């Protein structure tokens, strides 16, 4: 390998902000933050989602009310109605 052209590869602590769990992973990412990890001072990178908090890995999925969104869309554009039901409304307009 050529000297001086590759980024420094080192152990970095990644911390999930939603659960507080920390992972020690080798990385070339640059950061100014540090933390104590198993008695050593290590570079720290905070992440919003990791395998500790992602619904795919935890099995806890948040339910979003999609039915309300669909009904709102259908009302706005008169979708999902039969032609007979839509005809009187169009006559009023």
Secondary structure as UniProt FT lines:
FT   TURN            3..4
FT   STRAND          10..16
FT   TURN            17..19
FT   STRAND          22..27
FT   STRAND          34..37
FT   TURN            38..39
FT   STRAND          40..47
FT   TURN            51..53
FT   HELIX           55..58
FT   HELIX           66..77
FT   HELIX           83..92
//
